[in-house]
Amino acid sequence: MSIKEDAIHILNEFIADICIGVEVLKDYENGIYPNRDELFKQGIYRLCLQSIFLNCAKYTEFCREYGQVLNEYCQDLAKLNNQVKAEFEQRGINSFRSKYIAHNRCDKTKKPFTVEEINSQVVKILGSTNAKPFLDFLLPDNPDGVPEIDYFTGFLKVIRDRIRQRYNKPLKFVPATKSVASTGLATANRLAGRYTFIKVTS
């Protein structure tokens, strides 16, 4: 598999994981999972937000590792791409991934992060305790009516399709199998109280 094919497959996984995470959160808030307890809500929010944050952080890594491909096929999108990466950095997504999502405890204190520390960082990433604006930035409710370049997963599709079309290879969908969302419920009780204050409201 060539580096260009690798890039297409990785972008597919980003798109799938982020879209699924956003849609599950919005479905939950729209009552698609009725009669569920608080522990279920904690698990839903933690799994989806961690998966979303992780994939956003991995995109920054992708840009470093596949910079040659992006420069070759998407040079005209470089300014917008840099703005997206700067936005993720400013929100603290990359730091949260490195300090919490990928680890059990803080490197400095050698202790697990407190609920307050985690909640504070999540609010910083989302911009407030209302997750809706950030989720809409990733995937709006009605994406067909929004230019793809104006939201993150649409932007990823533009990049993917640009590489595919210019590389002249058929698109192959790769299922999202590496999301952190597959392992989170095992630690639900230990993480009780985290993310419960976040809402998705218009």
N, C-alpha and C positions, 0 to 999 in steps of 0.2 A: 504494500500500500504506500502511495506517495505521500509526501508531506501535505500536498493540497487535498488529497482524499482524507487524510487525518483531520485536517482543519474542518472540512465539511461535516464529518461525523461528530466532532467535538461540539461544533456549533449546534448541530441537531440536538445533542444532549442538553446543552444550555437552554435552548428554546423549550424543549419538552419539560424539563424539571422546573423551570421558572413558571411557565404557563400553568402547569398542574398545581403547583403550590399556590399561586394566586387564585386560581379557580376554586380550589377546595376551600380556601379561607372565605371567599365571597359566597360560595354555596352554603357554608356553615352559617354565616351571618344572615343569609336569606331564608334560613329555616329548613334547609334540605336534610339536616340530621336532627329531627325532633326528639324531645324527651331524653336528651343526653345530659349527664351530670357534669359538674365542674372539672373533674379530672379528665374527662374526654375533651373538653374545651382546651385545657392546658396542653394536652398531647397534640391536638390539632394545630394550635398556634405554634408550639415549639417545633414540631416536625416541619411545618410549612415554612416558617420564617427562617429556621436554620438552613433548610435546603435552599431557599431563595438567596440568603446572605452568602452561603458557601459558593453558589454558582456565580453570583456577581463577583466575588473575590477571585474565583478561578478564571473569570473572563480577563481580569487584569493580568493574570499570569499567562493566559493564552496570548494576549497581545505581545508580551515579551518573547514568548517561545515561537510564535508564528508571525513575527513582525515582517519577515521577508515576504510571506504570502500576502499579507495585508498591503504592503507597499506596492506589490506587483499588480494586485487586482483592485485595490480599494484606496488608492492614493488620494483621490478626491474627497474621501470621507475622513481623512486623518484629523482634521480640525475638530469635527464633531466627536470622533472617537476619543480624542484627548479630553474633551469636555466631559464625556461620560466617565472616563477613568478618574478625572479630578473630582467629579461629584461623588463617586464611591469612596474615594480617599477622604474627602471632607466629611462625609457622613460617618466615617470610622468603620466601614464594612471590612476592609482588609485587616485592620487591627483586631476587630472582634473575631474574625475567623481565626487569626493566629493565636490570640490570647485565650479564647473560650471554646469556640466550636470544635477546634481540632485538638483540644487538650482538656485534661481533667482539673487542673489547678493552675494558679498564677505562678509564673516563673519567679517572680520577686518574693512573694509571701510564702510560696510553697503550700498554699491552702486553696481549696475550691473558692470560686467567686461567690460572693453573697448574692442573695436575691436582689438586694438594692443595687449592687454594682451592675448586675446583668440588666435589670430593668432600665437603669439610667442609660446604658449603652444602646439598648433597643430603641428607646425613645429618641436618642440622638440620630440613629440610623433612619427611623421612620419620619422624623421631623416633628412629631407630636405623639400623643397617645391615640390618635386616630390614624390607622394604617391606610385608609382608603386612598389619599392622594399619592402615597408612595406606590401602592399596588397598581393604581391607574397609570403611573409613570412606567411601570413594568409591562402591564397589559390592561388597556382600558376595557370597560364593560362592552362596548360595541366597536371592536377594532376595525371592522369593515368600513366605518365612517371616518377613520383617522388615518392620515398618511403614515405609512410604516416607519418612516424616518423619525417620526415624532414620539415614538415610545420604544422602550428598550428591546423587547422581544421582536418588534417589527424591524428595528435597526439590525438586530442579529440576523433576521431573515434576509434583509437586503444584502448584508455582507456574504452570507452563505450562498445566496443565489447568484451573486456577482462572481464568486469564485467558481461555482458550478458551471455557469454559462460560459465563462471565458476559458475555463479548463476543459469544457466540452465533455463532461462526464455526467451520466444519469444520476439523479438524486436518490440515495438510499437512506431510508429512515432507520435510525439506530435507537432502540428503546432506551428509556432512561433507567438504567439499572444500578447506577452508582450513587444515587441520592442518599443523603443522610437520613431521609425520611423513612428508610426501611428498618431502622434500628432503634428509633426513639422511644417507643412505648415501653420498652424494658426498664427504662429509668423514670417513668412517669411519677411514681410516688416520691422519689428523691427530689424531683424538680417541682413539687407542688408549690403553687403560688407564683411561678414565673409566667409571664406573658398574659396573665388573666386580666390585667387592666387594659390591654389593648383592644380596641374596637375597630370595626370596619363600617363607617357610616358616611353617607353622602353629605 
